[in-house]
Amino acid sequence: MVNREELKRLLADTVPRIDWNTDRPLMEDGLLDSLDVLMIVSRLYGEFQVEIPSTELTAANFNSVESIQNLCRKCKDAAGEKRSRIFKIKGEERR
């Protein structure tokens, strides 16, 4: 699970020009751009092993710390479900 304070630290390190305590919508107000999003996605994978599929690269998912945290949770949960479907059906590995 990605803790909010750790996430805010990562975000502040990745895009230091942003006040991560703001209530303004980061993407809608133009505070974050597409390059920022790609840097954040890369850091999320490097620090927390969160894989974000391209279908989730939407403005809504990067509008706030809360939406980024929810996205991380969603992607981690999806990855866990995928792994559980791949392994351990009657004690055997199956793909």
The 8 nearest C-alpha neighbors of each residue, nearest first, counted from 0:
[[1, 2, 72, 75, 71, 47, 68, 76],
 [0, 2, 3, 6, 68, 71, 47, 5],
 [1, 3, 5, 4, 6, 0, 68, 7],
 [2, 4, 6, 5, 7, 1, 68, 64],
 [5, 3, 7, 6, 2, 8, 9, 1],
 [6, 4, 8, 2, 7, 3, 9, 1],
 [5, 7, 3, 9, 4, 8, 10, 2],
 [6, 8, 10, 4, 9, 5, 11, 3],
 [9, 7, 5, 11, 6, 10, 12, 4],
 [10, 8, 6, 12, 7, 11, 13, 5],
 [9, 11, 7, 13, 12, 8, 14, 6],
 [10, 12, 15, 8, 14, 13, 9, 7],
 [13, 11, 9, 10, 15, 14, 8, 7],
 [12, 14, 10, 11, 9, 15, 39, 38],
 [13, 15, 11, 16, 12, 10, 17, 35],
 [14, 16, 11, 17, 12, 13, 10, 18],
 [15, 17, 14, 18, 11, 30, 19, 13],
 [18, 16, 15, 19, 14, 30, 11, 31],
 [19, 17, 20, 21, 16, 15, 11, 14],
 [18, 20, 21, 17, 7, 11, 64, 10],
 [21, 19, 18, 22, 64, 7, 17, 63],
 [22, 20, 23, 19, 18, 63, 24, 17],
 [21, 23, 24, 20, 63, 25, 19, 64],
 [24, 22, 21, 25, 28, 63, 62, 27],
 [25, 23, 62, 27, 28, 26, 63, 22],
 [24, 26, 62, 30, 28, 31, 27, 23],
 [27, 25, 29, 62, 31, 28, 58, 24],
 [26, 28, 24, 29, 25, 62, 58, 30],
 [27, 29, 26, 25, 30, 24, 23, 31],
 [30, 28, 26, 31, 27, 25, 32, 24],
 [29, 31, 25, 28, 26, 32, 17, 27],
 [32, 30, 26, 29, 25, 35, 33, 36],
 [31, 33, 35, 34, 36, 29, 30, 26],
 [32, 34, 36, 35, 37, 31, 38, 26],
 [33, 35, 37, 36, 32, 38, 31, 39],
 [36, 34, 38, 32, 33, 37, 31, 39],
 [35, 37, 33, 39, 34, 38, 40, 32],
 [38, 36, 40, 34, 39, 35, 41, 33],
 [37, 39, 35, 41, 36, 40, 42, 34],
 [38, 40, 36, 42, 41, 37, 43, 35],
 [41, 39, 37, 43, 38, 42, 36, 44],
 [40, 42, 38, 44, 39, 43, 37, 45],
 [41, 43, 45, 39, 44, 40, 46, 38],
 [44, 42, 40, 46, 47, 41, 45, 49],
 [43, 45, 48, 49, 41, 42, 47, 46],
 [44, 46, 42, 43, 48, 47, 41, 49],
 [45, 47, 43, 44, 42, 48, 49, 9],
 [46, 48, 49, 43, 44, 45, 1, 42],
 [49, 47, 44, 45, 46, 50, 43, 75],
 [50, 48, 44, 47, 43, 75, 51, 71],
 [51, 49, 44, 48, 52, 74, 75, 43],
 [50, 52, 74, 49, 55, 53, 40, 56],
 [53, 51, 54, 55, 50, 56, 74, 40],
 [52, 54, 56, 55, 51, 57, 50, 40],
 [53, 55, 52, 56, 57, 51, 60, 74],
 [56, 54, 53, 57, 52, 51, 60, 70],
 [57, 55, 53, 54, 60, 58, 52, 51],
 [56, 58, 59, 60, 55, 61, 54, 53],
 [59, 57, 61, 60, 26, 62, 56, 27],
 [58, 60, 62, 57, 61, 66, 26, 63],
 [61, 59, 66, 58, 57, 67, 62, 70],
 [60, 62, 58, 67, 59, 63, 66, 26],
 [63, 61, 25, 24, 26, 59, 60, 58],
 [64, 62, 66, 65, 61, 25, 24, 67],
 [63, 65, 67, 66, 68, 19, 7, 62],
 [64, 66, 68, 63, 67, 69, 3, 62],
 [65, 67, 69, 63, 60, 68, 64, 61],
 [68, 66, 70, 64, 61, 69, 65, 60],
 [67, 69, 65, 71, 70, 66, 64, 72],
 [70, 68, 66, 72, 71, 67, 73, 65],
 [69, 71, 67, 73, 68, 72, 74, 66],
 [72, 70, 68, 74, 69, 73, 75, 67],
 [71, 73, 69, 75, 70, 74, 76, 68],
 [72, 74, 70, 76, 71, 75, 69, 77],
 [73, 75, 77, 71, 76, 72, 70, 78],
 [74, 76, 78, 72, 77, 73, 71, 49],
 [77, 75, 79, 73, 74, 78, 72, 80],
 [78, 76, 74, 80, 79, 75, 73, 81],
 [77, 79, 81, 75, 76, 80, 74, 82],
 [80, 78, 76, 82, 81, 77, 75, 83],
 [81, 79, 83, 77, 82, 78, 76, 84],
 [80, 82, 78, 84, 79, 83, 77, 85],
 [83, 81, 85, 79, 84, 80, 78, 86],
 [82, 84, 80, 85, 86, 81, 79, 87],
 [85, 83, 81, 82, 86, 80, 87, 88],
 [86, 84, 94, 82, 83, 93, 81, 92],
 [87, 85, 92, 83, 84, 93, 88, 82],
 [88, 86, 90, 91, 92, 89, 85, 93],
 [87, 89, 90, 91, 86, 92, 93, 84],
 [90, 88, 91, 87, 92, 86, 93, 84],
 [89, 91, 87, 88, 92, 86, 93, 85],
 [92, 90, 87, 88, 89, 93, 86, 85],
 [91, 93, 86, 87, 88, 85, 90, 94],
 [94, 92, 85, 86, 91, 88, 87, 84],
 [93, 85, 92, 86, 84, 88, 82, 87]]
